[in-house]
């Protein structure tokens, strides 16, 4: 199954990624690709079913998104595997950062393998170049599409599924990143019982980027299901639940606007944000090294957008913007939240590539919600006017199996706690 590529490529055409069911196209692969993608005499998955790995564990009666402590449990049980040791900094309050492997493959078009097919099947047909990511890494060019086997792979039991999304910093750099699994007909999901390799589709949209083996662009969350749950909506909170939770402890600092989730409004008011209410990505810049934090002057990559008296902003087609929500948020310890893509009937633009909010996001000692949602916005075919206070997205809340012991902002890798309008961690603002 092929999907529409994000755009045509501008210009001409540790751990080895491990593959467990090569298929008929494996014979077409070159020796370098085979060496990168196949293990040497390594049996990736045990013969025992994944459910046996949970025997004697502590997941049997706890359903919902798994916290970091249970992700550690999945690692100990071999449900999450890696060709190199998992680093503690990869494990977030409710997710696991995924790492790029040693090889990237530039492809002609975005694709999904489809039922009964593998990612390697399609790579054998579509790959136009193989790129090494070890050492100094390699530059992924703006406008091109790449597929990278990840260092992590899964041996899920039937009671656990997984869902992925770009990390916050990835979205703020406008790097279109999606998870692909073998046999998948949708992006960013590993179905219940999935056993196999994980791949990242990567397409930088605004900036060319340098990546390395071990770079982290996306993250994965794990849902534990019970026999009575048939859809992901079974994990969510409805509007009545959200209103009750807000009355107990505020979810937003202003009024609560609900419509099948928490509605978020755009902030374009200088009184709320100050003289700069957003940033627009520049077109022609140097590449950005994903692993260099605080290394770049923001003015070399972004144009500040000044607040206007009429509190409006015209989105130009094809431009990429960093904006912020009017509301300051607080995600309770026993919940997580995800930004749902904008309803097309609400405007010709896309908001928020990296839409996941960890438990504890926006926490402040005085109990007042303390962090705005930073929004990655790209207009589509026509110019579109945004006005201050206009609804721009919807936040869906999901139950944790249990609250993590370490919340967002309490670990060293939390870069956006208490944020207002903020670019990614790669930029110096002074």
C-alpha positions in Angstrom: 0.0 0.0 0.0 1.4 3.4 -1.0 0.4 6.7 0.4 0.9 10.2 -0.8 4.4 11.5 -0.1 4.6 14.7 1.9 6.2 16.4 -1.1 8.7 15.6 -3.9 12.3 15.6 -2.8 14.2 18.8 -3.6 16.8 17.8 -6.0 17.8 14.5 -7.6 16.9 11.4 -6.7 23.5 0.7 17.5 22.0 -2.0 16.4 21.3 -3.6 13.2 17.7 -3.4 12.3 16.3 -6.9 12.9 13.8 -8.5 10.5 11.9 -11.6 11.4 10.0 -12.4 8.2 12.0 -11.3 5.1 9.5 -12.2 2.4 10.1 -12.7 -1.3 11.9 -9.4 -1.9 14.8 -10.1 0.5 16.8 -11.6 -2.3 16.8 -8.3 -4.1 18.6 -6.5 -1.2 22.3 -5.6 -1.5 24.8 -7.0 0.9 25.1 -3.8 2.9 21.4 -3.5 3.4 21.1 -7.1 4.5 23.9 -6.6 7.0 22.2 -3.6 8.4 18.8 -5.2 8.6 19.4 -8.8 9.5 21.0 -10.2 12.7 23.7 -12.8 12.7 22.4 -16.1 14.2 20.1 -14.1 16.5 16.7 -15.4 17.5 14.8 -12.2 18.1 11.6 -13.5 19.7 11.2 -16.4 22.1 9.0 -19.4 21.2 6.8 -18.7 24.2 3.8 -16.4 23.5 3.9 -12.9 24.7 1.2 -13.5 27.3 3.5 -16.0 29.0 5.9 -13.1 29.6 3.3 -11.4 31.8 2.9 -14.4 34.0 3.5 -13.4 37.6 3.7 -9.8 36.6 1.7 -6.8 38.0 -0.3 -5.8 34.8 -3.2 -8.1 35.1 -5.7 -5.8 36.7 -4.4 -2.4 35.6 -5.6 -1.1 32.3 -4.9 2.1 30.4 -1.6 3.8 29.3 1.3 2.3 31.0 3.6 4.6 33.2 7.4 4.5 33.1 7.6 1.9 35.9 5.5 -0.5 33.8 7.6 0.3 30.8 10.6 -0.9 32.8 8.6 -4.0 33.5 8.1 -4.6 29.8 11.8 -4.2 29.2 12.6 -6.8 31.9 10.1 -9.2 30.4 11.5 -8.9 26.9 8.3 -7.3 25.5 10.4 -4.3 24.4 13.8 -5.3 23.0 16.7 -3.4 21.6 19.9 -4.2 19.8 21.7 -1.8 22.1 20.9 -1.2 25.8 18.0 1.1 26.6 19.1 4.3 28.3 17.2 5.5 31.3 16.8 8.9 29.7 14.7 7.3 27.0 11.9 6.4 29.5 9.5 9.3 30.0 6.5 9.4 32.4 4.2 7.6 29.9 6.3 6.8 26.9 9.6 5.5 25.5 11.8 7.5 23.2 12.7 5.5 20.1 16.2 5.7 18.6 17.4 5.7 15.0 19.5 2.7 13.8 22.7 2.9 11.9 21.2 3.1 8.4 18.7 5.4 6.6 17.1 4.7 3.2 15.9 7.5 1.0 12.7 6.4 -0.8 10.8 7.8 -3.7 7.5 8.1 -1.9 5.9 7.6 1.5 4.3 4.2 1.9 2.5 1.7 4.1 3.4 -2.0 3.6 -0.2 -3.3 3.8 -1.6 -6.5 5.2 0.7 -9.5 4.8 3.7 -7.4 3.5 6.8 -6.0 5.2 8.6 -2.7 5.2 11.6 -4.5 3.6 9.4 -5.6 0.8 8.7 -2.0 -0.1 12.2 -0.8 0.6 13.5 -3.3 -1.9 11.3 -1.6 -4.5 11.4 2.1 -3.5 14.8 2.8 -2.0 17.0 5.1 -4.0 19.9 5.5 -1.6 21.3 4.0 1.5 22.9 6.4 4.1 25.1 5.6 7.1 24.2 7.4 10.3 27.1 6.3 12.5 30.0 8.7 13.4 29.2 12.2 12.3 25.8 11.1 11.1 24.2 12.3 7.9 22.1 15.2 6.6 18.4 14.4 5.7 17.5 16.9 3.1 14.4 19.1 3.3 11.6 17.8 1.1 12.9 14.2 0.9 11.4 11.1 2.4 13.5 8.6 4.4 12.8 5.3 6.2 15.1 4.4 9.2 15.0 1.0 11.0 14.9 1.8 14.7 17.1 0.2 17.4 14.0 -0.9 19.4 11.6 -3.7 18.4 8.5 -5.3 20.0 7.2 -8.6 21.2 3.8 -7.5 22.3 1.2 -9.8 24.0 -2.4 -9.7 22.8 -3.3 -7.5 25.8 -0.9 -4.7 24.8 -0.9 -2.3 21.8 1.3 0.7 21.1 0.9 4.1 19.6 3.6 6.6 18.5 4.0 10.3 17.8 6.8 12.7 17.1 8.6 14.1 20.1 7.9 17.8 20.9 11.2 19.0 19.6 10.7 17.0 16.4 7.4 18.7 15.7 8.8 22.2 16.5 11.4 21.6 13.8 8.7 20.7 11.3 10.1 17.2 10.8 7.3 15.0 9.6 7.9 11.7 11.4 5.7 8.6 11.6 6.1 5.0 12.9 5.7 2.1 10.4 5.3 -1.6 11.4 5.3 -4.7 9.2 1.9 -5.5 7.8 0.5 -2.1 8.8 -2.3 -0.3 7.0 -2.0 2.8 9.3 0.9 4.9 10.6 1.9 5.3 14.2 0.3 2.1 15.6 1.6 -1.3 16.7 -1.5 -3.6 17.0 -2.1 -5.9 19.9 0.2 -8.8 19.7 2.6 -7.2 17.2 6.0 -8.9 17.0 8.7 -7.3 14.9 10.9 -4.4 13.8 9.9 -0.7 14.1 10.7 1.9 11.4 10.5 5.6 11.3 9.4 7.5 8.2 11.1 10.9 8.3 10.5 13.9 6.0 12.0 17.3 7.1 9.7 20.0 5.9 11.3 23.4 6.8 14.9 22.6 7.6 17.4 20.0 6.5 18.6 18.1 9.6 21.6 16.1 10.7 20.8 12.9 12.5 22.9 10.2 14.0 22.5 6.6 15.1 20.7 6.9 18.4 19.0 10.2 17.6 15.5 10.3 19.1 12.7 11.7 16.9 9.6 9.9 18.0 8.2 8.2 21.1 5.9 5.2 21.7 3.2 4.7 24.3 1.8 1.3 25.5 -1.9 0.6 26.2 -2.9 -2.3 28.4 -6.4 -3.6 27.4 -8.9 -5.8 29.2 -11.4 -8.1 27.6 -14.2 -5.5 27.6 -12.3 -2.8 25.7 -12.7 -2.9 22.0 -11.7 0.7 20.9 -9.2 3.3 22.0 -12.2 5.5 23.0 -12.7 3.1 25.9 -9.7 4.7 27.5 -10.8 8.3 27.1 -12.7 10.7 29.3 -16.0 12.1 28.1 -17.0 15.8 28.6 -18.9 15.0 31.8 -15.8 13.3 33.3 -13.6 16.3 32.2 -16.0 18.8 33.8 -15.9 16.9 37.1 -12.1 16.6 37.0 -11.9 20.4 36.3 -14.1 21.1 39.3 -11.8 19.0 41.5 -8.6 20.5 40.2 -8.4 22.9 37.3 -7.3 21.6 33.9 -7.0 25.1 32.4 -6.5 28.5 33.8 -9.5 30.1 32.1 -13.0 28.9 31.2 -13.5 25.3 30.4 -14.7 24.8 26.8 -15.7 21.2 26.0 -16.8 19.6 22.7 -15.8 15.9 22.6 -12.7 17.0 24.4 -11.1 20.2 25.7 -11.1 22.9 23.1 -8.0 25.1 22.8 -7.9 28.6 21.4 -5.1 30.4 19.7 -3.3 33.3 21.5 -2.5 36.3 19.3 -2.8 39.0 21.9 0.3 40.9 23.0 -1.2 41.3 26.5 -1.1 37.5 26.9 2.2 36.7 25.2 4.2 39.9 24.9 5.3 41.7 21.8 6.1 38.4 19.9 3.1 36.1 19.4 4.7 33.6 17.1 7.5 32.5 14.8 7.6 31.7 11.1 10.3 29.3 9.7 12.8 30.8 7.3 13.1 29.1 3.9 16.9 28.8 3.3 19.0 28.0 6.3 21.9 25.8 7.4 21.1 22.3 8.6 20.2 21.7 12.2 21.9 18.9 14.2 19.2 17.1 16.1 21.5 16.2 18.9 22.9 19.7 19.5 21.0 21.5 22.3 21.0 25.3 22.6 23.5 25.5 19.7 21.7 27.8 17.2 20.8 31.5 17.2 17.0 31.5 16.6 17.2 34.6 14.3 19.2 32.5 11.8 16.2 30.1 11.4 13.0 32.0 12.5 11.3 35.3 11.9 9.5 36.6 14.9 5.9 37.6 14.4 4.9 40.8 16.2 1.6 41.3 17.9 -0.9 43.3 15.8 -3.5 45.8 17.2 -6.2 43.8 15.4 -5.0 40.5 17.0 -5.0 38.7 13.7 -2.5 36.5 11.8 -2.8 35.5 8.1 -1.3 32.1 7.5 0.4 31.9 4.1 0.1 28.6 2.2 3.2 26.4 2.7 4.6 28.4 5.6 5.3 26.8 9.0 4.5 28.6 12.3 5.1 28.2 16.0 2.2 29.6 18.0 0.7 29.1 21.5 -2.6 28.4 23.1 -4.5 31.0 25.1 -5.1 28.4 27.8 -2.5 27.3 30.3 -2.8 23.6 31.0 -2.4 21.1 33.7 -2.4 17.4 33.0 -3.2 15.4 36.2 -0.9 12.6 37.3 -3.3 9.8 36.4 -4.1 11.2 32.9 -2.3 11.9 29.7 -3.6 14.0 26.8 -3.2 14.2 23.0 -4.0 17.0 20.6 -6.4 15.8 17.9 -5.7 17.2 14.3 -7.9 20.1 13.4 -11.3 19.3 11.9 -11.1 20.4 8.2 -14.4 22.3 8.6 -12.6 24.6 11.2 -10.0 25.9 8.7 -7.5 25.0 6.0 -4.5 24.3 8.2 -2.9 21.6 10.2 -2.0 22.0 13.9 0.3 20.0 16.1 2.5 17.3 14.7 3.7 16.3 18.1 0.5 16.1 20.1 1.2 14.2 23.3 1.2 15.7 26.8 2.7 13.6 29.6 1.1 13.3 33.1 2.2 16.3 35.1 2.6 18.7 32.2 1.8 22.2 33.3 2.0 21.4 37.0 2.8 24.4 39.3 3.2 24.4 43.1 0.2 26.7 43.6 -2.0 24.3 41.7 -2.8 26.8 38.9 -2.3 25.4 35.4 1.2 26.6 34.4 2.1 25.8 30.7 0.7 26.8 27.4 0.3 24.4 24.6 2.8 25.2 21.9 1.3 24.6 18.4 3.0 23.7 15.2 0.8 25.1 12.4 1.0 24.8 8.7 -1.5 26.3 6.3 -2.7 24.3 3.3 -3.9 25.5 -0.1 -5.2 29.0 0.6 -4.3 31.9 2.9 -6.2 31.7 6.2 -6.9 34.3 8.8 -6.6 33.4 12.5 -8.1 35.7 15.1 -7.2 35.8 18.8 -9.3 33.3 20.7 -10.2 31.2 17.7 -10.6 27.5 18.4 -7.5 25.7 16.9 -7.4 22.3 18.4 -9.0 19.7 20.7 -7.3 18.0 23.6 -8.4 14.4 24.3 -7.6 13.0 27.8 -6.8 9.3 28.4 -6.6 7.3 31.5 -3.3 6.0 32.8 -3.2 2.4 34.2 -1.7 4.2 37.2 0.0 7.5 37.9 3.8 7.5 37.2 6.0 8.0 40.2 8.0 10.6 38.2 5.9 13.2 36.5 6.8 15.5 33.6 9.1 18.2 34.8 10.5 16.1 37.6 13.0 14.3 35.3 16.1 15.8 33.7 14.9 15.4 30.2 11.8 17.6 30.5 12.5 20.7 28.4 9.1 22.4 28.1 7.6 22.4 31.7 6.1 25.8 32.5 6.5 27.0 28.9 4.9 29.9 27.2 5.6 30.5 23.5 8.8 28.5 23.0 10.9 27.2 20.1 12.6 23.8 20.3 15.4 23.1 22.7 18.0 23.6 19.9 17.8 27.4 19.8 19.3 30.1 21.9 16.8 33.0 22.4 19.3 35.7 23.3 
